[in-house]
Amino acid sequence: MVDRGVRRGRLPAPYPAVADKGCASLLKKTLVGSDGLPNITDIDEGVDVGKGRGALQRE
């Protein structure tokens, strides 16, 4: 998806490297719980995971 945004000129060229770095950092803090769901460790209390506009559109 990021590459498509760069190709279409909607995202700056260095964006994929930045996005990859952010995803790698998040994956380091993500563990799979006994229920099979991901648990993100070391996250700030003020971050509303899954409450954004995108999450609401997916439901």
Backbone as JSON, one array per atom type, in Angstrom:
{
  "sequence": "MVDRGVRRGRLPAPYPAVADKGCASLLKKTLVGSDGLPNITDIDEGVDVGKGRGALQRE",
  "N": [[0.81, -1.19, 0.0], [1.92, 1.26, 0.79], [3.94, 1.57, -1.11], [2.4, 1.86, -3.4], [1.17, 4.3, -2.89], [3.42, 5.99, -3.04], [4.2, 5.6, -5.71], [2.02, 6.73, -6.99], [2.35, 9.33, -6.36], [1.32, 10.37, -4.03], [2.56, 10.1, -1.64], [5.7, 11.05, -0.16], [8.92, 10.17, -1.57], [10.85, 9.08, 0.38], [9.17, 7.86, 2.21], [8.48, 4.99, 2.34], [10.74, 3.78, 3.61], [10.67, 4.96, 6.12], [8.17, 4.1, 7.02], [8.61, 1.32, 7.06], [10.53, 1.17, 9.09], [9.03, 2.04, 11.29], [7.08, 0.01, 11.4], [8.7, -2.21, 11.94], [9.63, -1.54, 14.48], [7.22, -1.6, 15.92], [6.52, -4.3, 15.64], [8.49, -5.47, 17.21], [7.51, -5.0, 19.7], [5.23, -6.43, 19.9], [3.4, -9.17, 20.98], [2.03, -12.45, 20.77], [-0.84, -13.38, 22.41], [-2.17, -15.88, 24.72], [-4.71, -16.24, 23.84], [-4.49, -15.99, 21.18], [-4.55, -13.49, 20.11], [-2.99, -10.35, 19.2], [-0.81, -8.65, 21.45], [0.24, -5.54, 22.37], [3.08, -4.37, 23.82], [4.41, -1.94, 26.15], [3.11, 0.52, 25.45], [1.85, 3.82, 25.15], [-0.54, 5.17, 27.4], [-2.38, 6.98, 26.37], [-2.81, 6.3, 23.72], [-5.15, 5.41, 21.4], [-5.78, 2.5, 20.42], [-7.22, 0.99, 17.7], [-9.44, 2.64, 17.69], [-9.62, 4.57, 15.84], [-10.64, 6.41, 12.86], [-10.26, 4.74, 10.65], [-10.4, 2.19, 11.79], [-13.05, 2.12, 12.56], [-14.3, 2.15, 10.09], [-13.64, -0.36, 9.15], [-15.07, -2.12, 10.68]],
  "CA": [[0.0, 0.0, 0.0], [2.79, 2.44, 0.84], [4.59, 1.7, -2.41], [1.41, 2.38, -4.35], [1.03, 5.73, -2.61], [4.61, 6.67, -3.56], [4.11, 5.55, -7.18], [0.96, 7.64, -7.44], [2.72, 10.69, -5.99], [0.59, 10.83, -2.86], [3.49, 10.05, -0.51], [7.07, 11.38, -0.58], [9.77, 9.0, -1.88], [11.46, 8.39, 1.52], [8.16, 7.34, 3.12], [8.53, 3.55, 2.6], [11.78, 3.45, 4.59], [10.18, 5.41, 7.43], [7.08, 3.2, 7.39], [9.22, 0.03, 7.4], [11.18, 1.32, 10.4], [7.96, 2.09, 12.28], [6.48, -1.34, 11.51], [9.68, -3.09, 12.61], [9.61, -1.18, 15.91], [5.98, -2.08, 16.49], [6.58, -5.76, 15.71], [9.34, -5.84, 18.34], [6.74, -4.81, 20.93], [3.98, -7.17, 19.76], [3.45, -10.57, 21.34], [0.75, -13.14, 20.6], [-1.33, -13.88, 23.69], [-2.68, -17.25, 24.76], [-5.97, -16.25, 23.1], [-4.17, -15.86, 19.76], [-4.63, -12.09, 19.7], [-1.75, -9.62, 19.46], [-0.72, -7.75, 22.6], [1.32, -4.58, 22.18], [3.66, -3.98, 25.1], [5.09, -0.65, 26.23], [2.38, 1.51, 24.66], [1.37, 4.93, 25.97], [-1.94, 5.06, 27.8], [-3.21, 7.86, 25.56], [-2.96, 5.82, 22.35], [-6.42, 4.69, 21.23], [-5.6, 1.46, 19.42], [-8.47, 0.47, 17.16], [-10.55, 3.57, 17.86], [-9.53, 5.59, 14.8], [-11.64, 6.41, 11.8], [-10.03, 3.56, 9.84], [-10.91, 1.01, 12.51], [-14.51, 2.15, 12.52], [-14.73, 1.81, 8.74], [-13.42, -1.78, 8.93], [-16.02, -2.93, 11.47]],
  "C": [[0.86, 1.26, 0.0], [3.45, 2.65, -0.5], [3.64, 2.27, -3.46], [1.21, 3.88, -4.14], [2.2, 6.54, -3.13], [4.54, 6.72, -5.09], [3.09, 6.54, -7.72], [1.25, 9.09, -7.05], [2.0, 11.23, -4.78], [1.46, 10.84, -1.6], [4.89, 10.4, -1.01], [7.91, 10.11, -0.72], [10.39, 8.34, -0.65], [10.46, 7.72, 2.46], [8.24, 5.84, 3.36], [9.58, 3.16, 3.64], [11.34, 3.83, 6.0], [9.07, 4.48, 7.92], [7.61, 1.83, 7.79], [9.87, 0.06, 8.77], [10.13, 1.34, 11.51], [7.31, 0.73, 12.49], [7.41, -2.29, 12.24], [9.7, -2.81, 14.11], [8.36, -1.71, 16.59], [6.0, -3.6, 16.64], [7.46, -6.25, 16.87], [8.58, -5.79, 19.66], [5.42, -5.58, 20.9], [4.21, -8.65, 20.07], [2.07, -11.18, 21.1], [0.36, -13.74, 21.94], [-1.84, -15.3, 23.59], [-4.01, -17.38, 24.02], [-5.77, -16.1, 21.6], [-4.22, -14.43, 19.24], [-3.32, -11.37, 20.0], [-1.88, -8.72, 20.68], [0.48, -6.85, 22.37], [1.8, -4.15, 23.55], [4.25, -2.59, 25.01], [4.43, 0.41, 25.35], [1.87, 2.6, 25.61], [-0.13, 4.79, 26.22], [-2.86, 5.88, 26.9], [-3.42, 7.4, 24.13], [-4.23, 4.98, 22.25], [-6.26, 3.67, 20.11], [-6.97, 0.96, 18.99], [-9.66, 1.41, 17.28], [-10.55, 4.66, 16.78], [-10.59, 5.44, 13.74], [-11.5, 5.15, 10.93], [-10.57, 2.3, 10.48], [-12.42, 0.96, 12.45], [-15.03, 1.76, 11.15], [-14.58, 0.32, 8.47], [-14.44, -2.64, 9.65], [-17.31, -3.17, 10.73]]
}
